[in-house]
């Protein structure tokens, strides 16, 4: 054999060894994981933040924003609106809609300042739990952050929170601020143009 033929044979053997090594490594990984290739952890895409009323604990909002930012997720604040049984569920609710939009805007402003994308919702129901149930069945999310305690839970009872823990198809984090922590996120007060609250 000539020197050139030996060099070509050596190159072919190196390529074959690399291919066999790659196949062997893949086969070993599959056999260690029950015949399946190792799964990569799923990315978190949406973090749900349900709330009621005209304020929410700032601690809960900031926790949801920190999680969203750390995990590259979109924050999904969801205002839960009660519609009386005497009215059709899809009827206009201007007062609730006005409160919802003001609150969602206040949360979105905090999110924008932290560089977190927002996909807001208003969900109707006969009760707050009914609105939550509709939200759970209609939306996709990976985590739920909900505020508990004196502030931010004007309509969510302890029973509602237990129900959420049992029914949510995702990880649930219930956050209760300390008894001295009264910081809340509220809508900006409208002014008369001179900086004076109207």
LUMDREN-765962 format. One line per 8 residues: number of its first residue (from 1); their letters; for each residue x, y, z of N, C-alpha, C. Coordinates in steps of 0.2 Angstrom, whole numbers. Each point is the difference from the previous one (the first is absolute). Example, Ala and Ser with C-alpha at 12.3 -4.5 7.8 and 13.67 -1.06 7.14 Angstrom:
// residues 2
1) as) 66/-28/39/-4/6/0/4/6/0; -2/5/-4/4/6/1/-4/5/3 .
***
This chain:
// residues 198
1) xxxxxxxx) 4/-6/0/-4/6/0/4/6/0; -2/5/-4/4/6/0/-2/5/6; 4/5/1/-1/4/6/-7/4/-1; -2/2/-6/-6/3/-1/-6/-5/2; 1/-6/-2/-6/-5/1/0/-1/8; 5/0/3/0/-1/8/-3/7/3; 1/5/-2/-3/6/2/-7/0/-1; -2/-2/-6/-8/0/-1/-3/-5/4 .
9) xxxxxxxx) 3/-6/1/-3/-5/5/0/2/7; 5/4/2/0/3/7/-6/5/1; -1/4/-6/-6/5/1/-6/-4/0; -1/-5/-4/-6/-4/0/-2/-3/7; 6/-3/3/-1/-3/6/-2/5/6; 3/6/-1/-2/6/5/-7/2/-1; -3/0/-6/-7/2/-1/-4/-5/3; 1/-7/-2/-4/-5/3/0/0/7 .
17) xxxxxxxx) 6/1/3/0/0/8/-4/5/3; 0/6/-3/-4/6/2/-8/-2/-1; -2/-3/-5/-7/-2/-1/-2/-5/5; 4/-5/0/-1/-5/5/-1/2/7; 5/5/2/0/3/7/-6/4/1; -3/4/-5/-6/3/1/-6/-4/0; 0/-5/-4/-6/-5/1/0/-4/6; 6/-2/3/1/-3/6/-2/4/6 .
25) xxxxxxxx) 2/7/0/-2/4/5/-8/1/0; -3/1/-6/-7/1/0/-4/-6/2; 3/-6/-1/-3/-6/2/0/-1/7; 6/2/3/1/-1/7/-5/5/4; -1/6/-3/-4/5/3/-8/-2/0; -1/-4/-6/-7/-2/0/-1/-6/5; 5/-4/1/-1/-6/4/-1/2/7; 4/6/2/-1/2/7/-6/3/2 .
33) xxxxxxxx) -4/3/-5/-6/3/1/-6/-4/-3; 0/-7/1/-5/-4/-2/-2/0/-7; 5/0/-4/-1/0/-8/-2/7/-3; 0/5/5/-1/7/-3/6/4/1; 1/5/-5/5/5/1/-2/4/5; 6/3/4/-2/4/6/-4/6/-3; -5/2/4/-4/5/-1/2/7/2; 0/5/-4/2/7/3/-6/3/4 .
41) xxxxxxxx) 2/3/5/-5/3/4/-5/5/-4; -6/0/1/-5/5/-4/1/7/2; 0/4/-4/1/7/2/-7/3/2; 0/4/5/-6/3/2/-2/6/-4; -6/0/-3/-2/5/-5/-5/5/3; -5/-2/5/-4/5/3/-1/-1/7; 0/6/4/-1/-1/7/-7/4/1; -5/-3/3/-6/3/1/0/3/7 .
49) xxxxxxxx) -3/6/0/-1/4/6/-7/3/0; -5/-5/3/-7/2/1/-1/5/6; -4/5/-1/-2/4/6/-7/3/-1; -2/3/5/-7/4/0/1/7/3; -5/4/-1/0/6/3/4/5/-3; 2/6/4/3/5/-2/7/1/3; 3/-6/3/7/0/2/2/-7/1; 7/-1/-1/3/-6/1/6/1/4 .
57) xxxxxxxx) 2/-5/4/6/0/4/6/2/-5; 4/5/1/6/1/-4/5/-6/1; 0/-3/6/5/-5/1/-2/-6/-5; -6/-1/-1/-2/-6/-5/1/2/-7; -1/6/-2/2/3/-7/7/-1/-1; 4/3/5/7/0/-1/3/-8/0; -3/-4/4/2/-7/-1/-1/-3/-7; -6/1/-2/-2/-2/-7/5/3/-5 .
65) xxxxxxxx) 1/6/1/5/3/-5/7/-3/0; 2/-1/6/7/-3/1/0/-7/-3; -5/-4/1/0/-7/-3/-1/1/-8; -4/4/-2/-1/1/-7/7/2/-4; 3/4/4/7/3/-3/5/-6/0; 1/-3/6/5/-6/1/-2/-5/-5; -6/-2/-2/-2/-6/-4/-1/2/-7; 0/6/-2/-1/2/-7/-7/0/-1 .
73) xxxxxxxx) -5/0/4/-7/-1/-1/-4/7/-1; -6/-1/-2/-4/6/-1/-5/0/6; -1/6/3/-4/1/6/-7/0/-3; -5/-4/3/-7/0/-2/-4/3/6; -1/6/1/-4/3/5/-8/-1/-2; -4/-3/4/-7/-1/-1/-4/3/5; -4/5/-2/-5/3/4/-6/-5/0; -3/-2/6/-6/-4/1/-6/5/1 .
81) xxxxxxxx) -4/0/-4/-6/4/0/-7/-4/2; -3/2/5/-7/-3/1/-5/3/-3; -4/-4/-4/-6/2/-3/-6/-3/3; -5/5/3/-6/-3/4/-4/-5/-5; -3/-4/4/-4/-5/-3/-6/2/-4; -2/7/2/-6/3/-4/2/2/-7; 6/0/-1/3/3/-7/3/-6/-4; 0/1/-6/3/-5/-4/8/0/1 .
89) xxxxxxxx) 3/-6/0/7/0/2/4/5/-5; -1/0/-6/4/4/-5/-3/7/-1; -4/3/5/-3/7/-1/6/5/1; -1/6/-2/5/5/2/0/2/7; 6/0/3/1/2/7/5/6/0; -3/6/-1/5/6/-1/4/1/6; -3/0/6/3/2/6/6/-5/2; -2/-7/-1/5/-5/1/6/1/-5 .
97) xxxxxxxx) -2/1/-6/5/0/-6/4/6/2; -2/6/2/4/6/1/5/-2/6; -2/-3/5/4/-2/6/5/-5/-3; -2/-5/-4/5/-5/-2/5/3/-5; -2/5/-4/5/3/-5/5/4/4; -2/4/5/4/4/4/5/-4/4; -2/-6/3/4/-4/4/5/-4/-5; -2/-2/-6/4/-4/-4/6/5/-3 .
105) xxxxxxxx) -2/6/-1/5/5/-2/5/1/5; -2/1/6/5/1/6/5/-6/0; -3/-6/-1/5/-6/1/4/0/-6; -2/2/-6/4/0/-6/5/5/0; -1/6/3/5/5/1/6/-3/4; -2/-4/5/6/-3/4/4/-5/-4; -4/-4/-4/3/-5/-4/5/3/-5; -3/5/-3/4/3/-6/7/3/3 .
113) xxxxxxxx) -1/3/6/6/2/4/5/-5/1; -2/-6/1/4/-6/2/2/-4/-7; -3/2/-6/2/-3/-6/-4/-7/-1; -6/-1/3/-4/-6/0/-6/1/-5; -1/-4/-5/-5/0/-4/-7/-1/4; -5/3/-2/-7/-1/3/-5/-2/-5; -5/-5/2/-5/-2/-4/-6/0/5; -4/6/1/-5/1/5/-7/-3/-2 .
121) xxxxxxxx) -4/-2/5/-6/-3/-1/-5/3/5; -7/0/-2/-5/1/4/-5/-6/-1; -1/-3/6/-4/-6/0/-6/1/4; -6/-2/-3/-7/1/3/-2/-6/3; -4/0/5/-3/-5/4/-5/2/4; -5/-5/2/-5/2/5/3/1/7; 6/-3/1/4/1/7/7/0/-2; 4/2/4/7/0/-1/3/-7/-2 .
129) xxxxxxxx) -3/-5/4/3/-7/-2/-3/-2/-7; -6/2/-2/-2/-2/-6/4/4/-6; 2/6/1/5/3/-4/6/-3/-1; 3/-2/6/6/-4/0/0/-7/-3; -6/-3/1/-1/-7/-4/0/1/-7; -3/6/-3/0/1/-7/7/2/-2; 3/3/4/7/2/-2/5/-6/-1; -1/-5/5/4/-6/0/-2/-4/-6 .
137) xxxxxxxx) -6/0/-2/-2/-4/-6/2/3/-7; 1/6/0/1/4/-6/7/2/-2; 4/1/5/7/2/-1/5/-5/2; 6/1/-4/6/-4/2/5/4/4; 2/-3/5/5/3/4/4/-5/4; 6/2/3/4/-5/3/1/1/7; -2/6/3/0/1/7/-5/5/2; -3/0/6/-5/5/2/3/3/7 .
145) xxxxxxxx) 0/7/0/2/4/6/-6/3/2; -2/-1/6/-6/3/3/1/3/7; -3/6/1/1/4/6/-5/-3/5; 2/-1/6/-4/-2/6/1/5/5; -5/1/5/1/4/5/-5/6/0; 1/5/4/-5/6/1/0/4/-7; 6/1/-3/-1/4/-6/0/-5/-7; -3/3/-5/0/-4/-6/-4/-6/-1 .
153) xxxxxxxx) -4/-2/5/-5/-5/0/-7/2/2; -2/6/-3/-6/2/2/-6/-5/-1; 1/-4/-5/-5/-5/-2/2/-7/1; 7/-2/0/2/-7/0/0/-2/8; -4/-5/1/0/-2/7/5/-6/1; 1/-2/6/4/-5/2/-2/-7/-4; -7/-1/0/-2/-5/-4/1/0/-8; 0/6/-2/2/1/-7/7/-2/-2 .
161) xxxxxxxx) 5/2/5/7/-1/-1/1/-8/1; -4/-3/4/1/-8/1/-2/-3/-6; -6/3/-3/-3/-3/-6/5/1/-6; 4/6/0/5/1/-5/5/-5/0; 3/-1/6/5/-5/1/-2/-7/-2; -6/-2/1/-2/-6/-2/-1/-1/-8; -2/6/-3/-2/-1/-7/4/3/-5; 5/4/2/4/3/-5/5/-5/-3 .
169) xxxxxxxx) 0/0/-7/5/-5/-3/7/3/-1; 2/3/5/7/3/0/2/1/7; 6/2/1/3/2/7/-3/6/2; -2/0/7/-4/6/3/4/2/6; 1/7/0/4/3/5/-5/5/3; -2/-1/6/-4/5/4/4/4/4; 0/6/-1/5/5/4/-4/4/5; 1/0/6/-3/4/5/5/5/3 .
177) xxxxxxxx) -1/6/-1/5/5/3/0/0/7; 5/2/3/0/1/8/-5/5/2; -2/-1/7/-5/4/2/1/8/0; 6/1/0/2/8/-1/1/2/-7; 0/-4/-5/1/1/-7/-7/2/-3; -1/7/-1/-6/2/-3/1/3/-6; 6/-1/-4/1/2/-6/-4/-3/-5; -4/4/-5/-4/-3/-5/1/4/-6 .
185) xxxxxxxx) -2/-4/-6/0/4/-6/-7/2/-2; -1/6/-1/-6/3/-1/0/4/-7; -5/2/-3/0/4/-6/2/7/2; 3/3/-5/2/7/1/-6/4/0; 0/5/4/-6/5/1/0/5/-5; -5/0/-4/-1/5/-5/1/7/3; 3/5/-4/2/7/2/-4/4/-5; -1/7/3/-3/5/-4/4/3/-5 .
193) xxxxxx) 6/-2/-1/5/3/-5/5/4/3; -1/2/7/5/4/3/3/-4/6; 0/-7/-1/3/-4/5/-4/-1/6; -6/3/0/-5/-1/6/-5/-6/-1; 0/-4/5/-5/-6/-1/-7/3/-1; -3/-3/-6/-7/3/-1/-5/-3/4 .
***
